Amino acid sequence: MQSEQDQLYVRVDGYKILLQDLEAVRQIIENIREASEVLAQVREVKEKSIDTVYENISRLNEKLEDLEMEMPEIEEQQIAQQPVERREEIETGQIDNSVEELHNELDNLQNELSDLNQ
């Protein structure tokens, strides 16, 4: 009779260990889910960054084409003789803002990733 009680105690104890293991597995799955969400956000930021780079390259190409169209055809001898005029700097606020926004978003995602590791 006593061996049956021992077995029952072992089974209950094993059940508690099993519940602890299941809880650990649940926490691991939750961590994986959170990490995959952060990765999805990182992918989104990456895509936005790539789009921003392409937009800025396109704008740069347009400006270069405009400059090329405005430049008069000059022979080499005339180039050496003419003084260079300085133009006002082009406003880069829009470009700087978009890059800064992407940088801030990456910082936020890095903070989220470090929170997940804790």
Secondary structure, DSSP 8 states (H G I E B T S, - for coil): -HHHHHHHHHHHHHHHHHHHHHHHHHHHHHHHHHHHHHHHHHHHHHHHHHHHHHHHHHHHHHHHHHHHHHS----HHHHHHS----------HHHHHHHHHHHHHHHHHHHHHHHHH-
